[in-house]
Amino acid sequence: GQPHDERTRSRGSAGMGMKPGRWALKDRRWEPVRRAALRRDGYRCQHCRSRLHLEVHHLVPVREAPELAFCLDNLLTLCRVCHTEETNKELGHTPDPARRAWREAVAAWAKPNRAERRSQRA
């Protein structure tokens, strides 16, 4: 398939309230290449190795290089948390260490340790 030019991109992007680059996710070519990226990466986040809430990230954003929107070499499997962190870095947002610490503390609290699970089974 051919990359979108300015005319085809504008039809499905900002004019319809869509963020720049989002048109690629509506294109019929997206799902097959998305599945290929997930398969290639072993259905694991390539940053933290999680298997939960996987998303496919464009290394070079579609808004910057629409010709790479469906290029497997430009895709990386990430979990939702890692994908958000990568996107925030791209956009120049600085992470809030207090928020990260809070998120990690809640996750640790919510996950019972092995000894507790064994005692609950007995």
C-alpha positions in Angstrom: 0.0 0.0 0.0 1.0 3.6 -0.5 1.5 6.0 2.4 -1.1 8.7 2.9 -0.4 12.1 1.4 -1.6 15.4 2.8 -5.0 15.0 1.1 -5.8 11.6 2.4 -4.5 12.3 5.9 -6.5 15.4 6.3 -9.8 13.6 5.5 -9.5 11.3 8.6 -7.5 13.4 11.0 -7.9 16.8 12.6 -10.9 17.7 10.4 -12.9 15.0 12.2 -11.6 15.7 15.7 -9.0 13.0 15.4 -5.5 13.5 16.7 -2.7 13.7 14.1 -1.5 10.2 13.1 -4.7 8.5 14.5 -5.9 7.9 10.9 -3.4 4.9 10.7 -5.3 3.0 13.4 -8.5 3.1 11.3 -6.7 1.9 8.1 -7.3 -1.7 7.1 -3.5 -2.3 6.9 -3.1 -1.6 10.7 -4.5 -4.8 12.2 -2.3 -7.3 10.2 0.9 -5.3 10.9 -0.1 -4.8 14.6 -0.6 -8.6 15.0 2.8 -9.2 13.2 4.5 -6.9 15.7 2.9 -8.6 18.7 3.9 -12.0 17.3 7.5 -10.9 16.6 7.8 -9.5 20.1 6.5 -12.7 21.7 3.4 -11.1 23.1 5.5 -9.3 25.7 6.2 -5.7 26.5 9.7 -5.0 25.2 10.5 -2.7 28.2 9.1 -4.5 31.3 8.3 -8.0 29.8 4.7 -7.8 30.9 2.1 -9.8 29.0 -0.8 -7.6 30.2 -2.6 -4.8 28.3 -0.3 -4.9 25.3 -0.3 -2.0 22.7 1.8 -1.4 19.7 4.0 1.7 19.7 5.3 3.6 16.6 9.0 4.3 17.3 8.8 7.2 14.9 5.4 8.8 15.4 2.9 8.6 12.5 2.5 12.4 12.7 6.2 12.8 11.9 6.6 10.0 9.3 3.3 8.8 7.9 5.2 6.7 5.4 6.4 4.5 8.3 2.9 3.9 9.8 2.7 0.3 8.6 6.4 -0.6 8.6 7.0 -3.5 11.0 10.5 -2.1 11.8 8.9 1.0 13.2 6.7 -0.9 15.7 7.4 -2.1 19.2 5.1 -4.0 21.6 4.7 -2.2 24.9 2.3 -2.6 27.8 -0.2 0.3 28.5 2.0 1.8 31.2 5.3 1.7 29.2 3.4 3.0 26.1 2.1 5.9 28.1 5.6 6.6 29.5 7.1 6.5 25.9 4.5 8.8 24.5 4.9 11.3 27.3 8.7 11.3 26.7 8.0 12.0 23.0 5.7 14.8 23.9 8.2 16.3 26.3 6.1 15.6 29.4 8.3 15.1 32.5 7.3 12.2 34.7 6.1 12.9 38.2 8.2 10.8 40.6 5.6 11.0 43.4 2.9 9.7 41.1 5.1 6.8 40.0 6.0 6.0 43.7 2.3 6.0 44.6 1.4 3.7 41.7 4.1 1.3 42.7 3.1 1.3 46.3 -0.6 0.6 45.4 0.5 -2.2 43.1 2.7 -3.8 45.9 -0.1 -3.4 48.4 -2.7 -5.0 46.1 -0.4 -8.0 45.3 -0.3 -10.4 48.2 3.1 -12.1 48.7 3.6 -15.8 48.2 3.6 -16.7 51.9 0.2 -15.0 52.4 -1.3 -16.9 49.4 0.0 -20.2 50.8 -1.6 -19.5 54.2 -4.9 -18.5 52.6 -4.9 -21.9 50.7 -4.3 -24.0 53.8 
